[in-house]
């Protein structure tokens, strides 16, 4: 049961990160070509600045480190 909750939370976090990546890629077309480390850094910075993130989404991802973000981005769905 605990594992299913973690999977659901991971899935929700991944969705928030995907949405943030789409927003960033509109502003920075070369974003698509960055490494996972660089993408994780950009997402982390956006989360820390809390720009354009709904409260519920923010609460899901605020505790993520750059490494956590990088791991979530590397998980294949």
Number of C-alpha atoms within 10 A of each C-alpha: 6 7 8 9 10 11 12 12 14 16 15 15 22 19 13 19 22 14 13 18 18 14 12 18 14 11 9 10 9 10 16 14 10 11 11 15 15 14 20 23 17 18 21 23 13 16 21 14 10 13 11 11 16 10 9 9 15 17 12 16 23 13 12 15 13 18 13 14 21 20 13 17 18 10 10 5 6
